């Protein structure tokens, strides 16, 4: 069989695999993709398609193996980075898993090619991973702060006891300073815990339509900032105008709001609870 015939047969097998996948016949799909890989092992989409079947079957080891192979063949594969991220997160390798999802998100948003791809799906998984990472770190910080607070209170009381003995019982001169120290200590630890206490996200970091924190903010000629996917959907389904100012608006006029995007990222870095999605 010549090279062209081999490639054609591999594509037919991929098509068969896709049909099986749509019918939730993941075992049959894996067999078809495996045959395609045997014929043309250098085609990354065959590996990512088979990896997606492994995901559906919760086979995390094979998911990682196929995703890694796909990335060796095409490091700009959105799907491969996404699937690799999921596999690593399943192994509790949060740092590396998040890096893979962030890479997938950048590629999917069109940072290195022209189209937006899988952005919402990737963002949802990334946000869940970031929130989980924050939750684990927050719990540890909370325990550490509480332990330190107790240790400081004990140290203050011990110092007070020693001073009481040395003062020969002049209690009135000692109680007020100790109370002030304990109040100050309480204030310090409350302030330290504030960053881990969920509050309202500032309005300027939220889309005017969804009221959710920005993911990919764009600004219109009227100076209003929207979430990219939301304003594009409005332009497509409602009409080509700014939903707030009602000025005429086309997709080509939307410009990434890098200042707001940086502000959102800085806020999320300090307040990981804001990654929580419903």
Secondary structure, 3 states (H helix, E strand, C coil): CCHHHHHHHHHHHHHHHHHHHHCCCHHHHHHHHHHHHHHCCCCHHHHHHHHHHHHHCCCHHHHHHHHHHHHHHCCCCHHHHHHHHHHHHHCCCHHHHHHHHHHHHHHHCCCCCCCCCCHHHHHHHHHHHHHHHHHHHHHHHHHHHHHHHHHHHHHHHHHHHHHHHHCCCCCHHHHHHHHHHHHHHHHHHHHHHHHHCCCCCCHHHECCCCCCECCCEEECCCCCEEEHHHHHHHHHHCCCECCCCCCECCHHHCEECHHHHHHHHHHHHHCHHHHCCC
